Amino acid sequence: MPPIESLPISPGAAVGLVALVAIVVANQRAGRTPWALPRWEHAFGLVGLCTILNGQYMGLFEAPRERMMGEVARILYVHVPSAWLTMVVFLFTFLFAVAFLFTGRKVFDQLVEATIEVGVVLAILLQCTGMLFAKPTWGMYWDWDPRLVSTAVMTLSFIGVLTLRSLVVDADQRATWTSVGAILASTSMAVTYYSVQWWRSVHQMQSSPDTVAKPIVLVLRINAFALLFLTVWFVARRWRIAAARAREDEAPPLPEEVLA
Amino acid sequence: MNEHAKRRLFALGALAIGGAALFWVSAGQMGEDLVYYWSPTELLEHGASAEGATVRIMGMVEPGSTEWSPSDQRLAFRITDGAQTIAVLGQGAPPQMFRDGIGVVVEGELGSDGVFHSDTVIVKHNNEYKPPAEGEMPEEVYKALMKDDPEAAQRASLAAQEGS
């Protein structure tokens, strides 16, 4: 495959242009002004999508092989960004949960719900790519290693919070218990992060730009920012659903004559 | 107590429990009690009592020590932590990242002959990610090692030369 600079147009830019044309066409069909913009979060989605296409192209075809792992190391460009974003999203879950319990504002409760769900999806992506990465390099999909176990515990904890949330009927109680659960589950996130420093593990310690060659760092950064934009998009979309559900719950029941 | 004050109490309670749990895990004895692997030195410190117990040990593959015989799938190599060296004997091909100078975790038991018998070899990579140096062929290292051609493996891996 040719390097991305020598392509007539990069894959991300091509998709971006098509999407912009599609927005104008859709606006025209719906009778809006052609340049009417959709909701702000879709801008994040579009930028994220275009960037991740370019980032993955660079990761697959342009970035160098790794001196120990060879071609297999290219899965880094999915595995490492999903690890970073899992941590970032669950950190926000923790902050939103604390903010909800101290202020009682419903928007924080909805953001807790949105971030936990997106975080769990990212954590599952993290562990699936991790397993696929581990088999050809370490030699096994899974072992009872501190890093792997703590990551699984973290994921299950947050899934547990979602389960708890779905079981509580009263809205106020549900919000309170979700946030309390999220704060407790956040403990496992900190343990996951520090597991490679506290215990002996097969998993390497956190890498830094000092331990990673420049061309690899560049492609990792591009993919990390792309996934960050996509994550903002996912969380915002999920938050809209949560907010709509909350409005529905609070709406007074329809009058008898309407139902009849 | 109104709803608001109650929530704040819940928040403080959850933060206290979470913080205490974290402190207990990080500052407690768990790091010493729960050990994923030993070093060769730690294993040999236990003397005869270590024989026969199933344990994991981690060390570097001693350059030039690997012997692989394809006919009976027998793998022999030595691992070292710098102070102590243990001979490892196992069945089956090691993972593809296996090479001279790399860290491995082996699971098995120490025999009375001083040889560690293990059928599970896990390769431990460090946190460095670098492109191959000029003339280095990552894919060839393993192939050469498995053909029992240590010299070809050395040629293909400049990292092993630098590291040793």
Interface residues (C-beta under 8 A of the other chain):
Chain A: P64 R65 E66 R67 M68 M69 G70 E71 V72 A73 L76 V98 F100 L101 F102 G104 P136 T137 W138 G139 M140 D143 W144 D145 P146 D172 T176 S179 V180 I183 L184 S186 T187 A190 V191 Y194 W198 W199 R200 S201 V202 Q204 M205 Q206 S207 S208 T211 V212 A213 P215 I216
Chain B: E3 H4 K6 R7 R8 F10 A11 G13 A14 L15 I17 G18 A21 L22 V25 S26 M30 G31 L34 V35 Y36 Y37 M58 P94 P95 Q96 M97 F98 R99 I102 V105 T120 V121 I122 V123 K124 H125 N126 N127 E128 Y129 K130 P131 P132 A133 E136 P138 E139 A159
